[in-house]
Structures are given as structure tokens and as C-alpha cells.
């Protein structure tokens, strides 16, 4: 089974960095630019992991996370917050909402891959 990872971030730069980072692995990376789009993609794709930004327009990461946790189909989806928000209050808020991990931007590729790899298998793609 190919893991599906959903990246929800308003920064096209971050989404591009993540696309490059996960390209060598046998996984499907889906993207959304805000929490509203993220919820729609999550409902459609049923990701195995969501990488979620904290501050976004339309629907921020906290509001999206709350709505995810209220959805019977999505409430157990693992979430890693990937954000510039590093204050103790922000971390405590998302911890209470059941995030699996927290990575601050800017992040090191190896650090993020290690945290993702603890949740979903990151198997290198076979060259065809």
C-alpha cells in the first residue's frame, strides 16, 4: 500500500520543498493551500499522514485540526504540525488536539523525514 501524505500549507515554497523531499519515496503527496482545502482533500484521499501548517488564511491549522478530530472518518489521521509557530502555548494547544509531532520551520530534511518515517513507511522508489 502506497502511503498518502497531505501537505496543508499556504506557502507554495514549502509545498514545493516537500514535493522535492518526498519525490524519491514511494508515496503520494497531495497538497492544499489552506485548512478548508485540506479538509476537502483529506475527505477525498483519506491520507495516512497530514503535514499541517499553523497559520493560514481561510481556515488555520488549529481550526482544521479541530474539525478533523470531530470527523469520525478522519479523527485518527496522524498529524505533524509543520510551522514557524514555536511558542509553548502553540505547542500545548496542538498537543491537546492530539498531534503526533511538531516540526518548526525552517526544518532540516533529515529531521522531517525521520519523524514522517516513524508514522508511514518511506520506501525508496524503484527506478523503472
C-alpha positions in Angstrom: 0.0 0.0 0.0 1.4 3.4 -1.0 1.2 5.9 1.8 -0.7 9.1 1.1 0.7 12.2 2.7 -1.3 15.5 2.7 0.7 18.8 2.9 -1.5 21.7 4.0 0.4 25.0 3.9 -0.3 28.4 2.3 3.3 28.7 1.2 3.9 27.4 -2.3 7.6 27.3 -1.4 7.1 24.9 1.5 4.8 22.7 -0.7 7.4 22.7 -3.4 10.2 21.8 -0.9 8.0 18.9 0.4 7.3 17.7 -3.1 11.1 17.5 -3.8 11.8 15.9 -0.4 9.2 13.1 -0.9 9.8 12.5 -4.6 12.4 9.8 -4.1 10.0 7.8 -2.0 7.1 5.5 -2.9 4.3 7.7 -1.6 1.6 10.0 -2.9 1.9 13.6 -1.8 -1.3 15.7 -2.0 -1.4 19.4 -1.4 -3.8 22.0 -0.1 -3.2 25.8 0.4 -5.4 26.3 3.5 -7.4 24.3 6.0 -10.6 24.4 4.1 -8.9 22.8 1.0 -7.1 20.5 3.4 -10.3 19.1 4.8 -11.8 18.6 1.3 -8.6 16.7 0.1 -8.5 14.7 3.4 -12.1 13.6 2.9 -11.4 12.6 -0.7 -8.0 11.0 -0.3 -8.0 9.6 3.3 -4.3 10.4 3.9 -2.2 8.2 6.1 -0.5 11.4 7.4 -1.1 15.2 7.3 1.7 17.8 7.5 -0.2 20.8 8.7 0.8 24.5 9.0 -0.4 26.5 11.9 -1.0 30.0 10.4 -3.0 30.0 7.1 -5.8 32.1 5.5 -9.4 30.9 5.2 -9.1 28.2 7.8 -6.0 28.0 10.0 -4.3 24.8 11.2 -5.9 24.8 14.6 -9.4 25.1 13.2 -8.7 22.4 10.6 -7.3 20.1 13.3 -10.4 20.6 15.5 -12.6 19.8 12.5 -10.5 16.7 11.7 -10.9 15.4 15.2 -14.7 15.9 15.0 -14.9 13.8 11.8 -15.5 10.1 12.5 -13.7 9.1 9.3 -10.6 11.3 9.8 -10.3 11.8 13.6 -7.5 9.2 13.9 -5.4 10.5 11.0 -1.9 11.3 12.3 -0.9 14.9 12.1 2.5 16.5 12.2 2.4 20.3 12.7 5.0 21.9 10.3 5.1 25.5 11.3 7.1 28.6 12.3 4.9 28.8 15.5 7.3 27.6 18.2 5.8 29.2 21.3 5.0 26.9 24.3 1.3 28.0 24.1 1.1 26.9 20.5 2.7 23.6 21.1 0.4 23.0 24.1 -2.7 23.8 22.1 -1.9 21.3 19.3 -0.7 18.7 21.8 -4.2 18.8 23.4 -5.7 18.2 20.0 -3.6 15.1 19.5 -0.9 15.9 17.0 1.7 13.2 16.7 4.7 15.5 16.4 5.7 19.2 15.9 8.4 20.4 13.5 9.4 24.1 13.3 10.3 25.9 10.1 12.9 26.2 8.9 13.4 22.4 9.2 16.2 20.0 8.3 15.1 17.5 5.7 16.5 14.6 7.7 14.6 15.6 10.8 11.3 15.8 9.0 11.9 12.5 7.1 12.8 10.8 10.4 9.6 12.0 12.0 7.4 11.1 9.0 9.1 7.7 8.7 8.0 6.8 12.3 4.4 7.1 11.1 4.4 5.9 7.5 6.9 3.7 5.7 9.2 5.8 3.4 10.4 3.2 0.9 12.7 4.4 -1.9 11.1 4.3 -5.4 12.4 1.6 -7.7 13.9 3.0 -10.9 12.0 1.7 -13.8 
